[in-house]
Amino acid sequence: MAMKVKLDKKEPKAKSVLTLADLRAPGESKAKNSAYLITGLAWIGLVLIGLALPLRPYSAYAGLAWIVLSALYFGGMAGSSQRKLVAAQWQQMLRARLTAPAEIEQMVRTQSRTLGLAIPDLLLAEGLPEVTIIGKTLRLTQTLRSTVSDEELAGLIGHELGHLKAGHLGLLGLISRMQQLDPLLRYTLGLPMTILASTLRNWVPLAEQTADRVALLLTQNQKAYGSAIMKLAIAGSGGQVQYRETDGWRDVEATAEEVSTAELGQYLSRKGDLALEGGELTAHFRLGEFIRQHPEVQERINELTHYADSPEFRATLEKIKGSTATASRP
């Protein structure tokens, strides 16, 4: 069951005082440009290899056609599957006659205005806790609403709008599609785009940092957004923490314990020092082990902490507050 809400867009698109320079993580643009350069050189190499073959220049034309067809197919046609998904869920919404949660509508409106974005459609669907933007539609699952608080949800929505503001969606979608391909197709027709997806590996964490910065600027609640990052990571991994003990040269078979998002919420809501006894100690250990096994989560939270303490964050926040105050004057 799904619900799509076409939010009222009669109001003019807001002009944001924020520029991409205010939002981008250091090194993001450089990493993307480096990936483009390496990919371009690799593609030129494919054509040069064709020129070296006995059937030149036809083999060179074949190499060029290979690159063009791969780019057209995986850059365009493969995206139609996502649009079909949204269309199917839109039809389910019509049959279910559902209505939109007003608080989420307002959340999307306010954040879109702040960033100077056109207000996206809102789609609620069933599935694992997740929030994504597909085309011009913000898609989130019903289970996500029951997993996170309103403050945490605001941060996750802001993160996705940050990707939209920074123009990340096309490349992130391409990388996701290439990872899901059958290896045979990936390294035949898809090889030129596989090269691009591979060279973008160093760019992806920086793109996530940019979106995290946007989320923090929109919510101004570091604790809630950090909690949301953890909860989504736990839900995405099924809440499983793997343990492996070593006995001399022999590894004992790994066992798994589950970390629930509810347990995480209770732990993070505590005030003062952790009571190191009973269930509190067990919860603390499991969460610590989960973080150790997912260093990328810890890195995102650490980066968020550094940004929250930086002069750049305070200066950008003042720009947002100044524009808000100006807009509220009669």
C-alpha positions as CSV (number, residue, x, y, z in Angstrom):
1,M,0.0,0.0,0.0
2,A,1.4,3.4,-0.9
3,M,0.3,7.0,-0.9
4,K,1.4,9.8,-3.1
5,V,0.6,13.4,-2.3
6,K,0.9,16.1,-4.9
7,L,1.7,19.0,-2.6
8,D,0.2,22.4,-3.6
9,K,2.8,24.2,-5.7
10,K,0.8,27.3,-6.6
11,E,3.2,29.3,-4.3
12,P,6.2,30.6,-6.2
13,K,9.5,28.8,-5.9
14,A,11.5,30.4,-3.1
15,K,14.9,32.0,-3.7
16,S,17.4,30.6,-1.3
17,V,20.3,32.6,0.1
18,L,22.3,29.4,0.2
19,T,24.7,28.5,-2.6
20,L,26.4,25.2,-3.2
21,A,29.6,26.7,-1.9
22,D,27.9,27.1,1.5
23,L,26.9,23.5,1.6
24,R,29.5,21.3,-0.2
25,A,31.9,19.2,1.9
26,P,35.6,20.1,1.3
27,G,37.0,18.1,-1.6
28,E,33.7,16.9,-3.1
29,S,33.9,18.8,-6.3
30,K,37.6,17.8,-6.7
31,A,36.8,14.1,-6.2
32,K,34.0,14.2,-8.8
33,N,36.2,16.0,-11.3
34,S,39.0,13.5,-10.8
35,A,36.5,10.7,-11.4
36,Y,35.4,12.3,-14.6
37,L,39.0,12.8,-15.7
38,I,40.0,9.2,-15.0
39,T,36.8,7.9,-16.7
40,G,37.4,10.0,-19.7
41,L,41.0,8.8,-20.1
42,A,39.8,5.2,-19.7
43,W,37.2,5.7,-22.4
44,I,39.8,7.3,-24.7
45,G,41.9,4.2,-24.0
46,L,39.0,1.9,-25.3
47,V,38.9,3.9,-28.5
48,L,42.7,3.8,-28.9
49,I,42.7,0.0,-28.4
50,G,40.2,-0.2,-31.2
51,L,42.5,1.8,-33.4
52,A,45.3,-0.7,-32.7
53,L,43.2,-3.6,-34.0
54,P,43.5,-4.9,-37.6
55,L,40.0,-3.8,-38.5
56,R,40.7,-0.1,-37.8
57,P,39.0,2.4,-38.1
58,Y,35.8,0.3,-37.8
59,S,36.9,-1.2,-34.5
60,A,37.5,2.3,-33.2
61,Y,34.0,3.3,-34.2
62,A,32.8,0.2,-32.5
63,G,34.6,1.2,-29.3
64,L,33.0,4.7,-29.5
65,A,29.6,3.2,-30.1
66,W,30.1,0.9,-27.1
67,I,30.6,3.9,-24.9
68,V,27.7,5.9,-26.2
69,L,25.2,3.0,-26.1
70,S,26.3,2.1,-22.5
71,A,25.9,5.7,-21.4
72,L,22.5,6.0,-23.1
73,Y,21.1,2.8,-21.7
74,F,22.4,3.0,-18.1
75,G,22.1,6.8,-17.9
76,G,18.6,6.9,-19.2
77,M,16.6,3.8,-20.0
78,A,17.5,2.0,-16.7
79,G,16.1,4.9,-14.8
80,S,12.6,4.1,-16.2
81,S,12.4,1.2,-13.7
82,Q,12.4,3.7,-10.8
83,R,9.7,5.8,-12.5
84,K,7.6,2.6,-13.0
85,L,7.9,1.9,-9.3
86,V,6.6,5.3,-8.4
87,A,3.8,5.0,-10.9
88,A,2.7,1.6,-9.5
89,Q,2.7,2.9,-5.9
90,W,0.7,6.0,-7.1
91,Q,-2.0,3.6,-8.4
92,Q,-2.0,1.8,-5.1
93,M,-2.6,5.1,-3.3
94,L,-5.6,5.8,-5.5
95,R,-7.2,2.5,-4.7
96,A,-6.5,2.9,-1.0
97,R,-7.8,6.5,-0.8
98,L,-5.2,7.5,1.7
99,T,-4.5,11.1,3.0
100,A,-1.2,12.8,3.7
101,P,0.2,13.4,7.2
102,A,0.1,17.1,7.6
103,E,3.2,17.3,9.7
104,I,5.3,15.6,7.0
105,E,3.8,17.8,4.3
106,Q,4.8,20.9,6.3
107,M,8.3,19.5,6.9
108,V,8.9,19.0,3.2
109,R,7.5,22.5,2.3
110,T,9.6,24.3,4.9
111,Q,12.9,22.6,4.0
112,S,12.3,22.9,0.2
113,R,11.7,26.7,0.6
114,T,14.8,27.1,2.7
115,L,16.9,25.4,0.0
116,G,15.1,27.2,-2.9
117,L,13.9,23.9,-4.3
118,A,10.6,23.1,-6.1
119,I,8.4,21.2,-3.6
120,P,8.6,17.5,-4.5
121,D,5.7,15.1,-4.4
122,L,5.4,13.0,-1.3
123,L,5.1,9.2,-1.6
124,L,4.5,6.9,1.4
125,A,5.1,3.2,0.8
126,E,5.6,0.0,2.6
127,G,8.9,-1.7,3.0
128,L,12.1,-1.4,5.2
129,P,12.8,1.9,6.9
130,E,14.0,4.1,4.0
131,V,13.7,7.6,2.6
132,T,14.8,8.4,-1.0
133,I,14.2,10.9,-3.8
134,I,13.2,9.4,-7.2
135,G,12.9,12.0,-9.9
136,K,10.7,14.7,-8.4
137,T,9.2,12.5,-5.8
138,L,10.3,12.1,-2.1
139,R,9.6,8.5,-1.1
140,L,9.6,7.3,2.5
141,T,8.2,4.2,4.1
142,Q,5.6,3.8,6.7
143,T,8.0,1.7,8.8
144,L,10.4,4.7,8.9
145,R,7.8,6.8,10.6
146,S,7.5,4.3,13.4
147,T,11.3,3.9,13.7
148,V,12.3,7.5,14.1
149,S,11.0,10.6,15.9
150,D,9.7,13.7,14.1
151,E,13.0,15.5,14.8
152,E,15.0,12.5,13.4
153,L,12.7,12.3,10.4
154,A,13.2,16.0,9.6
155,G,17.0,15.3,9.4
156,L,16.6,12.3,7.1
157,I,14.3,14.3,4.8
158,G,16.8,17.2,4.9
159,H,19.5,14.8,3.9
160,E,17.7,13.7,0.8
161,L,16.8,17.3,-0.2
162,G,20.5,18.1,0.3
163,H,21.3,15.5,-2.4
164,L,18.7,17.1,-4.6
165,K,20.1,20.6,-4.0
166,A,23.6,19.5,-4.8
167,G,22.7,17.6,-7.9
168,H,23.9,14.2,-6.6
169,L,20.9,12.0,-7.6
170,G,21.9,11.1,-11.2
171,L,25.3,9.8,-10.2
172,L,24.1,8.1,-7.0
173,G,21.3,6.4,-9.0
174,L,23.9,5.3,-11.6
175,I,26.2,3.8,-9.0
176,S,23.2,1.9,-7.4
177,R,22.0,0.5,-10.7
178,M,25.5,-0.7,-11.7
179,Q,25.9,-2.5,-8.3
180,Q,22.7,-4.4,-8.9
181,L,23.6,-5.6,-12.4
182,D,24.5,-9.1,-13.2
183,P,28.4,-9.2,-13.4
184,L,28.2,-10.5,-17.0
185,L,26.2,-7.5,-18.1
186,R,28.2,-5.1,-15.9
187,Y,31.5,-6.0,-17.6
188,T,30.2,-6.3,-21.2
189,L,27.7,-3.6,-22.3
190,G,28.0,-1.9,-19.0
191,L,31.8,-1.7,-18.8
192,P,32.1,2.0,-19.8
193,M,29.6,3.0,-17.1
194,T,31.1,0.5,-14.6
195,I,34.4,2.4,-15.0
196,L,32.6,5.6,-14.1
197,A,30.8,4.1,-11.1
198,S,34.1,2.7,-9.8
199,T,36.0,5.9,-10.1
200,L,33.2,7.7,-8.2
201,R,33.9,5.6,-5.1
202,N,36.0,8.3,-3.4
203,W,33.3,10.9,-4.2
204,V,30.3,9.1,-2.6
205,P,31.4,9.6,1.1
206,L,31.9,13.3,0.4
207,A,28.5,13.6,-1.3
208,E,27.0,12.0,1.9
209,Q,28.9,14.5,4.0
210,T,27.4,17.4,1.9
211,A,23.9,16.0,2.4
212,D,24.6,15.6,6.1
213,R,25.6,19.2,6.3
214,V,22.4,20.3,4.7
215,A,20.4,18.1,7.1
216,L,22.2,19.7,10.1
217,L,21.6,23.2,8.8
218,L,17.9,22.6,8.3
219,T,17.3,20.9,11.6
220,Q,19.9,22.5,13.8
221,N,19.7,19.4,16.0
222,Q,22.9,17.5,15.9
223,K,21.9,14.9,18.5
224,A,18.6,14.0,16.7
225,Y,20.2,13.7,13.3
226,G,23.1,11.6,14.6
227,S,20.6,9.3,16.2
228,A,18.7,9.1,12.9
229,I,21.9,8.1,11.0
230,M,22.4,5.3,13.6
231,K,18.9,4.1,13.5
232,L,18.8,4.0,9.7
233,A,22.1,2.1,9.6
234,I,20.8,-0.4,12.2
235,A,17.6,-1.0,10.3
236,G,19.4,-1.3,7.0
237,S,21.6,-4.1,8.4
238,G,18.7,-5.9,10.0
239,G,20.0,-4.9,13.4
240,Q,22.6,-7.7,13.3
241,V,25.9,-7.5,15.1
242,Q,28.4,-10.3,14.3
243,Y,30.8,-11.6,16.9
244,R,33.8,-13.8,16.2
245,E,36.1,-15.2,18.8
246,T,39.6,-16.4,18.2
247,D,41.0,-19.4,20.0
248,G,44.7,-19.7,19.1
249,W,44.7,-20.5,15.3
250,R,41.0,-21.5,15.3
251,D,38.2,-19.0,14.7
252,V,35.0,-19.8,16.6
253,E,31.9,-19.5,14.3
254,A,30.4,-16.1,14.4
255,T,27.2,-15.5,16.2
256,A,24.8,-12.6,15.8
257,E,22.9,-10.4,18.2
258,E,20.3,-7.9,17.4
259,V,20.4,-4.2,18.1
260,S,16.9,-2.7,18.0
261,T,16.3,0.9,17.1
262,A,14.1,1.2,20.2
263,E,17.0,0.2,22.3
264,L,19.2,2.8,20.6
265,G,16.6,5.5,21.2
266,Q,16.4,4.7,24.9
267,Y,20.2,4.7,25.1
268,L,20.7,8.0,23.3
269,S,17.9,9.7,25.4
270,R,19.7,9.0,28.6
271,K,21.1,11.9,30.6
272,G,24.3,11.9,32.6
273,D,26.7,9.0,32.8
274,L,25.9,5.5,31.6
275,A,25.0,3.1,34.4
276,L,27.4,0.3,33.8
277,E,25.4,-2.6,35.1
278,G,22.8,-5.1,33.9
279,G,21.1,-4.4,30.6
280,E,22.7,-0.9,30.3
281,L,26.1,-2.4,30.0
282,T,24.9,-5.0,27.5
283,A,23.2,-2.4,25.3
284,H,26.3,-0.2,25.4
285,F,28.5,-3.1,24.3
286,R,26.2,-4.1,21.4
287,L,26.0,-0.5,20.1
288,G,29.7,-0.1,20.4
289,E,30.3,-3.3,18.5
290,F,27.9,-2.2,15.8
291,I,29.7,1.1,15.4
292,R,33.0,-0.7,15.2
293,Q,31.8,-3.0,12.5
294,H,30.3,0.0,10.5
295,P,33.1,2.6,10.6
296,E,31.5,4.6,7.8
297,V,28.6,5.4,10.3
298,Q,31.0,6.6,12.9
299,E,32.9,8.7,10.4
300,R,29.7,10.4,9.3
301,I,28.8,11.3,12.9
302,N,32.4,12.5,13.6
303,E,32.4,14.7,10.5
304,L,29.0,16.1,11.6
305,T,30.4,16.9,15.0
306,H,33.4,18.8,13.5
307,Y,31.1,20.7,11.1
308,A,28.7,21.7,13.9
309,D,31.7,23.2,15.8
310,S,33.1,25.0,12.7
311,P,32.9,28.7,11.8
312,E,31.5,27.7,8.4
313,F,28.5,26.1,10.1
314,R,27.8,29.2,12.2
315,A,28.2,31.6,9.2
316,T,25.9,29.6,7.0
317,L,23.4,29.3,9.9
318,E,23.4,33.1,10.2
319,K,22.6,33.4,6.5
320,I,19.6,31.1,7.0
321,K,18.4,33.0,10.0
322,G,18.9,36.3,8.3
323,S,16.9,35.3,5.3
324,T,14.1,33.9,7.5
325,A,13.9,37.1,9.5
326,T,13.7,39.2,6.3
327,A,11.0,37.0,4.8
328,S,8.9,37.2,8.0
329,R,8.8,41.0,8.0
330,P,5.5,42.6,6.8
